[in-house]
């Protein structure tokens, strides 16, 4: 799952692996506990990957991003 960090905070993965997270950064993780705690506490927000794919597709289809001759 992809998360956007909304507030600086430290998190102890597996109870001992402490990492510092900085507001504004994005994190890709499969740590269910990290996702649950950080979103519940308001430290992070889940980024909907479906929206990311749609946004990338729209950028690729934009006229300014199309290669000449592919119209």
N, C-alpha and C positions, 0 to 999 in steps of 0.2 A: 504494500500500500504506500502511496505517496502522501506525505504530509507537508504542510507549510507551517513553519514554526512562527507563532504569533507573539511569543514572549521568551526572553532569555531564561534558561533553566538548566540545571544539571539533572541527569537521570542515571540511575545505577542499573544497568542491564544485568540480568541474572543475579542481582543483589550485590554485585561487587565491581563490575566494569563501568565505572563512572565516566560519562561523557558530557561535555558541555554543549548545549544547543543554543544558537543565536537567532533572535527574531529576524524574520525576513528570508531565512534560508529554507530550502526544500530538502526533504529526506525521504529516501526510498527504504522501506523496512518491511520485514515479515514478522517482527516481534509483536505479537498480539498484546502483551502486557503494556509495552511502550505505547502502542496505538490507543489502547483503552484509557490508560492513565493520562496521557498528554492531552487527548481530546476532551476527556471528562473535566479535567482541571482548567481547560481553556488555554493551555500552553501551545496547542497546535490545532490545525484544521485539516480534515481529509480533503485531498484534491481529487475530484472526480476524474478518473482517467478517461472516461468516455468523453467528457468535455475536452480534455487535452487532445484526443484523437480527432475530434471534430474540428478543433481549432487548427491543428496541423493540416488537415485535409483542406480546409477553407483557405489557408495561406498558400498551399501548393496550387490551388485552383485559381487564385487571384490573377488577373490579367498581367500585372507587373512581374509576376513570378513564373509565368509560362515561357517556355523556350519559343523562339521565333520559328514559325513553320509548323507548329503543333496545333494550330487553331483550326 
